Amino acid sequence: MEKTGRPALPAAGAPAVEPGLTRRPVPSGGVRHAASGLRGFLRRVPGWLAAGLVYAGLGVGMWWHVWTGRPASTMVCACGDPPSIAWFIAWPAYAISHGHSLFYSTWVHVPGGINLLDNTSVLALGVVLSPVTWLFGPIATLNVALTLAPPLSALSAYGCLRRALRVRPPAAFLGGLLFGFSPYMMRNEVFNHLQVTFLPLLPLIFLCCYELAVAQRGTWWRWGVGLGLVVTVQFFVGLEMLTITAFMTGIALALALLAAFVRGGLAGKLPFAWRGFLLAGGIAGGLLAYPAWYALAGPASIRGAVWNAVTVNGLSRLLFPFRQHDLRIIGYLGPGGTRGAYLGILALVVFAVAVAVLRRPLVVVCGILLVTAMWLSLGTRHLAFSQGGQPEWLWLPWRVFDNWPILKNITPANFSVPAVWCIAIAAALLVDRVWPLRYAAGNDNGTALAENDNGTALAADGQAPQARHVAVARMAARVAAVAVISAALVIPWFLAWPLPFATTDVRASVPITRVEAQLPANAVVLFYPFPSSYQDQALVWQLEDDMAYKLVGGRGIVRGDDGTADHGFTPGTPEGTMTALTTPIVPHDVMALPPLPTPGTVRSFRLALRTWGVTNVIMTPGGRDPAYARKWLSMVLGTGPQREGGGVWVWNDVQKLLSS
């Protein structure tokens, strides 16, 4: 099993003394840490606070255009995935203030509604940030969550590395920086994928598991309670990341058990570990029993796989910075960056050096987990080399798990998260090993002094100039090593995406707000462009109007007629027809433009309008062919729309039109 802590030192937690140096009191008037002044003040600042401030500054820098503009109406795009995440994070505030369910809503996808637990609803974030939504609006809440996700994830990693592995603050800072600001994080931040970028709970899960299985400090029941509660909260942030974490944790624990068995320490470790894990399972199971049932069998729950095709990594994408371009369909209008898979050859070289230099069981386990995560992230299909893929002969292990319950809804590319975490751990441990002592020029007697992290003075034996030169040379070598390690990891990752991210104002135009103000109470609106693919601005307008009306369609995944997942672009369905009128491109498919409606099509679509309870049809600028879509809808409704200006057209009293 992994040995914890450091060898006994004269000062608790102090780094080892360099060869040839002995601890010696500093003579009066010698070089010492100032008790006051700037240096003394900086030494009194907690490491976590300093790290948190740097991380927070980087988070704000990523979203600089938001915070120097209008945070309540600025986001990357009112298109693609961001509007759906904005809607999900805003729903808890509306549900709490109006007495609705947190798990189910009929304000989109009328009349059947949407089961939020079957979607990327980030309910925990929406609940916690509800005061921000009430005070400043849903777009501001989205921006707060996006800005906080990387810094909080980094700070959590920092604290975990300090508490569990006892590394020095600079080493923990580097590990947190890598975990919170990786290319994976940046790529998913830009698309507002909070369900996979808000990751501060994952290091806490690692901490609890490490303490239960390896370090076994404190009491087992406290770590068990902590693990159970953290797992429960993570369920409501992102079930997919919780599933991936549980999957990789299971592999890690199996390796830890094997190591303990080989080293003969299994019997002593098991009682502490199994009690804690059993308690954690009982707490999480009890708290999540009803939500899990609701997701599997509650209203509008989905049976089977959510996606027919999922995002996978490629081996070349893991090694080289393949860039993405034309990201509008996903939800970004700015310049593209690397794939989220990107780790880079330099990062893997640093990891290999860490394994060779440290020779710690934990680093070996991290190496096994890193290779496993990278391999699993390749998914079930081979990509061509031109797309960043791998050889056809390479066996893909995720094929074994692809059809398992729950696992079949995993996006293999998200195994990049445990891969990044393993690199962060190894980098922190390596930097901690080579971190230099601090050397002073000398005291009043000419003695070469060294100072460790606690400020304890170290003096060279014999006080010879040669000893001082050797000590300084060793320090310089260690500084250079830390600089090389940090640069090899940080520079390629921070150059992965152009920063700060591009943003745009998403406020509704004057004609649209005028039409919204004239809608009847309990209105149900069918928008064109139809919100199901990448032109989803109607979701943002509904949020800005404080959910004053319900929407046909939406960006969520809902239960179809056969109980399976329906994304709103199934050919032949009314929703699929509206999507095809809106866009030729949808995730993993291409839509043909529907022909002009036949009498049979008119009857079926009018029936759908009655079933939806549509009161108003609103056409706004956008879509693949607005003039054709207006003609198509006019044939269905039997009359043309009213022009409102600014490219906005409206059919009012739709139910009356259908009865005529």
C-alpha positions, 0 to 999 in steps of 0.5 A: 500500500502507499506510504504516507507522510514524510520521514521524521524531521526536526521540524514537522512538515519541513523538507529534507536537508540537502547533503552537506548541510546541517541545521544550525541556529542563525546568529544574531543579526543573521539572515532570517525571515522578517517578522513584519513588512511585505515578506512577513505579510506574504508568509502569513497568507495561507497557501490556499488563499493565494492559490485561490486568488490566482485561480480566480483571476484566471477564471475571470480572465477566461470570461473577460468579455463577459465581466467587462460587458453586460453579464446579465445578457452576454454569453458565448452564443444563443445557439447550440448547447449554451441556451439549454444549459442556461435554461437548466441552471435557471429552472430551479430558481423558477421552480422554487419560487413558483412551487414546481418540481425540481425534477420535472417541467412542462415549460418546454417540450409541451405537453409531455414535458422533460425529466430533468434527471435524464438530462444535463440539468446541473440541478445542484448548481441551479439550486445553490445559485438561485439567489443570483438568478432572482437578483440578476437573471439567468444569464448572469447565473450561467456566467457566474457558474462558468467563471467559478467552475475552473477556479473551484475545481483547481482549488479543490485539487490543490486542497486535496493534494495538500491534505491527502498527499502532503505536498508543498504549496507550490507543487499543489498549486501546479496540480490544481492549475493543471486540473482546473485549466486543462484543454478538456476544461477549456473546450467544454467551458466554451460550450457551457458544458457545466455538467463536465466542467464543474469538477470540485467534487471529484478531488474530494471523492479521491480524498475520501477514498484515499483516506479510507483505503490508503492513509487511514488517518482520522476516523473511518466514519467521518470519511464515510459520511463525507464520501456519501454526501459528496457522491450525493451532491455530485449526482445532482451536478453530473451523473455522467462524471459520477459514473466515470469517477466510480468506474475508475475508482473501482479499478484503483481500489482493486489495484490497491487491494492487490498491492496490499495483498502482495505487501502483506498489509491487507488484513490491517487495512480492510476493517477501516476501509470496508466500514467507511465505504459501506457507510458511504454507500448507505448514505448515498443510497438512502439519499439518492433512492428516490432521485434514482427511481425518478430518473429511471421510472419517473414522469417522462423518463427515458428507456435505453440509450440517450444517444445513438452516437457519442463523442470519442477521442482518438489516439492522435488527438490525445497526443497532438493539438488537433484543432476544431473549427466552425463550432456554431452548431455546438454553440461557439462563434469564436475561434476554435481550439484543440480537442478536449482529448489533448494531453500532449507528448510533453505531458506524457513524458513528464508523467513517465519521468515522475514514474521513474524518479518517484517510484511510489506505488501511487504514481504507478497506480496513476500510470495504470489509470492514465493508460486505462482512461486514455484507452477507454476514451477511444470509445467503440469506433475508430477514427481516421488518422486525418481526424486524429484517430488510431490504427484499425488493429487497436482493440477498443476496450469500451466495446465491452461496456458500451451496452451495460446499463447506465454505462451505455449513456457515457460519452467515452471522451469524458474519460479525459477527466481522470486522465488529467487528474492522474497527470496532475497528481504525478506532476505535483509529486514530482515538483514536490520532490525536486522543489528547492530549498531557499538559500541566503547569501550569508550571515554576518560571519560569512556562513552560507545559509539555507532556509527551508519552507518553515524559515528554519536556517540551515548552515553549510559545514565548515563554512567554506566558500566551496560548500556555499557554491555547491549548495547554490548550484544544487538550488539552481538545478532544482529551480531549473527542473521545476521550471522545465516541468511546469513549462512543459505542462502549462504552456502547451495546455494554456495555448490550446484555446484562444483566450479570452473566450468570444461572447455576444449580446443575446438580448431579444430585439425590440420586435420580439419583446413587443410580441412577447408583451402581447402574448396571452396568459398561459401562452404556448408558443411555437417558434421558428427557428425551432429550438431543437438543434443549434438555433435555440435562441427561443430558450434564452428569450423565454428565460429573459421573459421570466418563463411567461410562456411555454415552448413547443420543443426545446433542447432537452432529451425527452421520452418518445412515443416508444419510451426511447430518447427523442431529441426533437429531430426524428424524421416524420414527426412534427418536431422533426419537421420543424427542425428540418425546416430550421436547419440541415445539420443536427448532431450526428445527422443531416436533415432534408428540407421537407416538401410543401405540405400535402393535405395529409401533412396539413391534417397531421400537423394541425393535430399536433398544434392542437395537442401542443395547445399552441396559442401563437406561432412566432417566426424570427430571423434565422433558419435555413430558408425563412421564406420557404418556412413561412410559406409552409406554415401558412399552408398548414394554418390556412392564412398568412402571418402578421408582420411585426418588423425586424424580420418577425412574423406572427400568427395569433389565436392559433387554436381559433385558426385551427377550428375555422 
